[in-house]
Amino acid sequence: MKSKEIIKITEKFGAHNYHPLPVVLKRGRGVWVWDVEGRKFLDMLSGYSALNQGHCHPAIIRAVKKQIQDLTLTSRAFHNDKLGLFLQKLCQITGYQKALPMNSGAEAVETAIKTARKWGYYKKGVQKDKAEVIVCENNFHGRTITIVGFSSESQYRDGFGPFTPNFKMIPYNDVKALRKAINKNTVGFLVEPIQGEGGVVVPDDGYLNECYKICKENDVLFIADEIQTGLGRTGKLFAFEYEGIRPDILIVGKALSGGFYPISAILCDNEIMDVFKPGDHGSTFGGNPLASAIGIAALDIIIREGLAQRAFELGNWFINELKNIYSPVIKEVRGKGLLIGVELTKKARTYCEALMKQGILAKDTHNYVVRFAPPLVIKKEELKWALLRIKKVLC
């Protein structure tokens, strides 16, 4: 079946809540993907950073093949032989005492909010139903009712109210605004170390560190959403490491599975996680043996192949090369590691379509930004190949 036929069927039977580029992918290996007609493309989006390990990494394929022949699901009604090992590895790598596994990123964000609220009531002593969480403008943490309720993007909110109360929004990259917003009922500050969907917005050096100090001074949990920025993407295992801080709650997802399966988690220490008792929170699929086996393999690859250091070195080179492109349509190049945004003076969608014709798959975000986030296994020669075509499109 040809691409046009498949797109037509998808549009007929699927909800129109996405506007994908007109390409139908069939196969992927490493940084490359092929459409149904056999055309080859360089993936510069990585499933919104879920594919840090590259498409169809053989080590994860081996883990999947083995596990699906043994056991795929137990629910949390019973123990399984993989979950404990997965949680142990995740905690050892991140340095936290406890992890709570979920599936999607939005589920993990909801879990972090529930954790902060319950901690506020049971540990901080906030009055019942008064707990507040501070968030930032132009955030993206998912699409549940609660989460879109504290979005500043009107399209995410319009027609979906009423929303969950007690979220206070402040400007991103504004330390004074955080200090002013905190009161006795504040239990958490939820922040992205780099705003991905917001246009790859990198805050000033020291911003996260100052916000962390303010949270510590006021007994407020610092909650870092590293679903998109974490697990090597920005040139360190986690973007918060650039600021020398340790979030009270860390949210991870996407590359936690290498793109094979929805896996997410929150991490924190015992003093926070022990607010949960049996029955307080759960997920049928969260922490299932298949997810756990995949998670173990995915984490092993990130560490064994040094993907964070790869992203740091290649990202610095690639960002500098992009900054050296002279083009009247380029307004700014920004990013860290291999999470890069090129802000244009014109709508970015047109340029993404032009890049596709050159064999590069990238996606626009926040209307005017082209996001480049290739799998971290990419080679410098492949980035050079991409750079020539990016110059051709933008110049």
Secondary structure, 3 states (H helix, E strand, C coil): CCHHHHHHHHHHHCCCCCCCCCCCEEEEEECEEEECCCCEEEECCHHHHCCCCCECCHHHHHHHHHHHCCCCCCCCCCCCCCHHHHHHHHHHHHCCCEEEEECCHHHHHHHHHHHHHHHHHHHHCCCCCCCEEEEECCCCCCCCHHHHHCCCCHHHHCCCCCCCCCEEEECCCCHHHHHHHCCCCEEEEEECCCECCCCCECCCCCHHHHHHHHHHHCCCEEEEECCCCCCCCCCCCCHHHHHCCCCCEEEECHHHCCCCCCCEEEEECHHHHCCCCCCCCCCCCCCCHHHHHHHHHHHHHHHHCCHHHHHHHHHHHHHHHHHCCCCCCEEEEEEECCEEEEEECCCHHHHHHHHHHCCEECEEECCCEEEECCCCCCCHHHHHHHHHHHHHHHC
